[in-house]
Amino acid sequence: MSELSKIDVICDMSKFTSIKKELSELNVGGMTFTQVLGCGVEGGTRSNDSQTEKNPEMALLPKIQVSIVVETKRVKKITDELLDKLYTGHIGDGKIFIYSLDNAIRVRTGEEGVEAL
């Protein structure tokens, strides 16, 4: 198993402050926030009735994508805390994607792997 993992969180823009605060409290060394447009299986609707009324065209909603790279052994703790912050029980709570990384290199020093974080 890789010792580095990337976590991407895609969620509503209103969660920006709470996610940033949570990641800071978890001592995540760096993060990237990007404003994106997207939708999931709900097709861009914010209603719980999306299963019965399918939109003919998807509506792309404003979201944020938060990307972090951490030691793999920290992934469970970080994702558990993020799930707690993101969960409302409504459509559009978001998604968390976890990837194994082969390596990370700090350009300035040439450090690799966990040391590069």
Secondary structure, 3 states (H helix, E strand, C coil): CCCEEEEEEEEEHHHHHHHHHHHHHCCCCCCEEEEEEECCCCCCCCCHHHHCCCCCCCCCEEEEEEEEEEEHHHHHHHHHHHHHHHCCCCCCCCEEEEEEECCCECCCCCCEHHHHC
